[in-house]
Each structure stands twice: as structure tokens, then as C-alpha cells.
Amino acid sequence: MKFVVTVTALLTALGACVAEHRSPGNVAVYELNSRVSDRIPTVSGDDALMYLADKLDISDQFSVGSDSSFGDFISLKAPLRSKQEKPDMVVVINGANHLFDTPSFKVADKDGHFHHSVARHLFRKKSSGNSAQELTSEIRVVSPTVKSSSLIDHFRLFDDRLVGLWQHYTGHRQEVLGGVTGISDRLFVNELSQLVHLDEAPADNQTTVFMTLVSLSSVGRKAGFDSHSYSTACRVVGDLLTSLAQKYDVVVVAVPENHQQKSVDSHMQKRNLELATVFKRTSGSSSCFKSQEACEAGTAKCSGHGKCIEAGKSCWSCGCEPTKKDGKTTVWAGFDCSKKDVSAQAHILLWTGLAMIITVVAGIKLLAGVGSETLPGVLDAATLKKTQQ
């Protein structure tokens, strides 16, 4: 059972990443729905794992050694935890050197056992006797039954919808996503889209959410951990997690960049290749979805400006159709028929211009030809007589 707590407060987390030196053995844990103590304890990985197991109501599946200081640790933490009943969310973020202002506690994790156990062991124990589902490669959920989580339908065909969702979110969530449109990292686009997509869905009280994110490592390595891009990426991720804390009891395990990166490197390489295929589906002439349903989901039914057609074996793409409004015809283009085809208008202007030029040239030649012709005999004689006078 969860320990009874007496104080409730929502941590206002300021998502401002800074590049700071941190020991490879130091992992920070942030409880976004709990108050922060003046004292920030550093505990063992086993004690931290037991504490999180208690939050997830699976502490009966764990045990601590006789020399453990877990009793003192829980006595310190219990009064600070929120008593509001919200579904749990556990997020492991790699490359987060300093995600929020003050951690709830730190974990001595030199061998990486703790944060790997959070991502795998806690999930497996929570899944025991329940239904575990993978929404994406980054998000897994545990619920009593397969059909009891509304998030499963919400994330259905997410990879096919990824590019369209990103375009929609960056166009309509500027208050949150302002400044990130210049960050083209595929891992970041993918993970941020998932966070926004999750934030737009109502919380499911029967579902526990587990997330593992690596894109901050990717952005930091490419742009630099002291760069504006990295700072912006951290801020936006922090803001979205703070927003999710309104619906979920969020625990963030922030793993610094210099901490056990071999497995992260392998995962990033594999995921980058997978996402390259996803982005290729929506890249101009290469647009290709595996089914009509995937095409309709990934293009919002061709943005209402066409329909999905079979372009080849297991390949569906949008066939864009022109629309008319107030007597004006608009031609649509793009993988989802969402962009006005300015090339069509350019062609019309080009050929119209050429036709006008040809007409003018022909007119000038005609006038020049008429001016050089000999006048009829009578008119010519009259002209000569007048000249002689």
C-alpha cells in the first residue's frame, strides 16, 4: 500500500536546462506533485527503487536489506507527497543535466542499475496481473485490461500521424512550442509530439504511464549542451511535463548525459533509422502509407482536399483534387494536400505572359509590314503630285 501522506502541493517546476557538471553516479529524481524539502537526500538505488515501488502500489514485490536507511528516507518524504489521487506517470529522461530547479532527491547510481530498473523492472512488476501495452517505442502503459485504457485508441497509428501532428501542434501551440520549430532533430520531434499528444488526452485513472526519452541527449550532442537549442528543448519538455502533472502524479528520473551512455547510443541509432522511414512516408513524391486507413490517419483524410488512393502494392497516398470557392479554383499539393500549389498558378501566369508577348510581337510585325507596303496606284500618284508642288 501507499504510505499515507498529509500535505499536498504542486511543485512549480521551471524547465530551464543548464549545462552543469554532475558526477556519473548522480541521478536526480523530481516529484512534480510533491513539495520539495530544504534537505535533498542522496539515497541508494535500492532505496530509491523501493520508494518508487511504494508510489506505484507494488512495494510488496520488493524488499530492502537490514542495513537500509529506507525507513528514515520514507519518514522524510511521506509528509511531502501529494494525497490527491491521480494516475501515476514515471518518466526516465536521458541527457537531462538539470531539468528543473530542485530535485526531490538524488540517487547514487554509478552502474546505471537504478534508472534501468525504473524503466524495466518497475514496469514489469506493475504489469504483473495487469495488461501491458506499448503505445509507441517511448511510451508503455499498464491497465487492468487491454480495453480499459483510452490512451490505446488515442495513440493508434501514431507513427503514421506523426508529421501531421507535429505540423498541427507547432501551428496551434505556440505558447508552449515557441522556438522549437528550428530544432529539426527527428528524435526530438517524435518525443515532443508524443508529450503534446498525451497532454491533449484526458487522463485515464486506471492507467499507469511509463516513458523513456532520449532526445535531449541527441539535441545536446548536435547543438552543444550549452547551446540555445538545448536550453529551449529542455524548457519545452519541462513545461509539458509540468502541464501533465495537472492530470498525473509525475515522477521524472533525470539521467545526466555523462552517465552510462552505451545503451542510450544503441537505442538512439536504432530509433533514428526507424523514424527516417516514418518521415520518408511524408516526404513529397516518396509519400507512401501501408494502408488506406494509415493514409487517412496520417493525412487527416488528405486535409479534405482529396482522397487516399492506392499508388502501388501496399502503398497508399493522397490524390489531391482542386477546390472552387467564389468562382476561384485552388489547386492543392503536398503529401496531405494541405499546401496551395503555387506552381499551377505560376504556370498559368507563365503561359499567359508568353501568349501576351507573342501577341504584341506579332502586332508590331504586322504594323511594320503594313507601313512598308506600296500604296495603291491612285493614292501613290496623288502623293507624288502633292510632293512636286
Secondary structure, DSSP 4 states (H G I P E B T S, - for coil): -PPP-------------------TTEEEEEETTSPPPSS--EEEHHHHHHHHHHHTT-GGG----TT--HHHHHHHHGGGS--S---EEEEEEET-SS-SSS-SEEEE-TTSHHHHHHHTHHHHHHHTTSEEEESSSSEEEEESSGGG-HHHHHTTTHHHHHHHHHHHHHHH-HHHHTT-TT---HHHHHHHHHHHHHHTSPP-TT-EEEEEE-HHHHHHHHH-TTSHHHHHHHHHHHHHHHHHTTTSEEEEEEE-TTSS-HHHHHHHHHHHHHHHHHHHTTSGGG--BSSHHHHHHHHTTGGGSEEEEEEETTEEEEEE--EEETTEEE-EESTTS-EE-HHHHHHHHHHHHHHHHHHHHHHHHHHHHHHHSPPPHHHHHHHHHHHH-
